[in-house]
Amino acid sequence: MTQFTISPRLYPAYALPMLMVTIITATIMPSILAQWDRWKSRRRDLVRKVLHLQKKLQMRERGRSLERADDGSVFKHRIRSLSLDTK
């Protein structure tokens, strides 16, 4: 499979550092993954809050447009456009 060979007397010099790296990685990875999961859930919650606030803002804007319609401004424009069409 590979052409790379290590002399038997150098094996401990390569094996021990690789073993330490493996142990340290296995020890640290769960905490890194837990922090990443917490970050993702906070980000998901933030996106939900932003979408909720956007919906609230859209509802508020719809309410304002209805108030304008009650005040007659929409109907004034409609009457004005009808008067221009008849001329």
C-alpha positions in Angstrom: 0.0 0.0 0.0 2.7 2.4 0.8 6.4 2.7 0.2 7.0 4.6 3.4 9.0 2.6 6.0 10.2 3.6 9.4 13.3 2.1 11.0 12.4 0.0 14.1 14.7 2.0 16.3 12.9 5.3 15.3 9.4 3.9 15.8 9.1 5.3 19.4 10.1 8.8 18.2 7.2 8.8 15.8 4.7 6.7 17.7 4.7 8.7 21.0 4.0 12.1 19.5 1.3 10.7 17.3 -0.3 8.9 20.3 -0.2 12.2 22.3 -1.8 14.1 19.5 -4.6 11.4 19.2 -5.2 11.5 23.0 -5.4 15.3 23.1 -7.7 15.4 20.1 -10.0 12.8 21.6 -10.1 14.8 24.8 -10.8 18.2 23.3 -13.2 17.2 20.5 -16.3 16.7 22.7 -16.1 20.2 24.2 -15.5 21.7 20.7 -18.5 19.9 19.3 -20.7 20.9 22.3 -19.7 24.6 21.8 -20.4 24.4 18.1 -23.9 22.8 18.8 -24.6 25.6 21.3 -23.6 28.3 18.8 -25.8 26.7 16.1 -28.8 26.6 18.5 -28.3 30.3 19.5 -28.0 31.2 15.8 -31.2 29.3 15.0 -33.0 31.1 17.9 -31.8 34.5 16.6 -33.0 33.7 13.1 -36.4 32.8 14.5 -36.6 36.0 16.5 -35.7 38.1 13.5 -38.3 36.4 11.4 -40.9 36.9 14.1 -40.0 40.6 14.3 -40.2 40.9 10.5 -43.7 39.4 10.6 -44.7 41.8 13.3 -43.4 44.7 11.3 -45.3 43.6 8.2 -48.5 43.3 10.3 -47.9 46.8 11.6 -47.4 48.1 8.1 -50.6 46.4 6.9 -52.4 48.1 9.8 -51.1 51.5 8.8 -52.2 51.0 5.2 -55.7 50.1 6.4 -55.7 53.3 8.5 -54.8 55.3 5.4 -57.7 53.5 3.5 -60.1 54.5 6.3 -59.0 58.1 6.1 -60.0 58.1 2.4 -56.6 58.6 0.8 -56.8 55.4 -1.2 -60.3 56.3 -2.5 -59.2 59.8 -3.4 -56.5 58.3 -5.7 -59.1 55.9 -7.2 -61.5 58.8 -7.9 -58.7 60.9 -9.4 -57.7 58.0 -11.8 -61.3 57.5 -12.8 -61.7 61.2 -13.6 -58.6 61.1 -15.8 -59.9 58.1 -17.7 -63.2 59.8 -18.7 -61.5 62.9 -20.2 
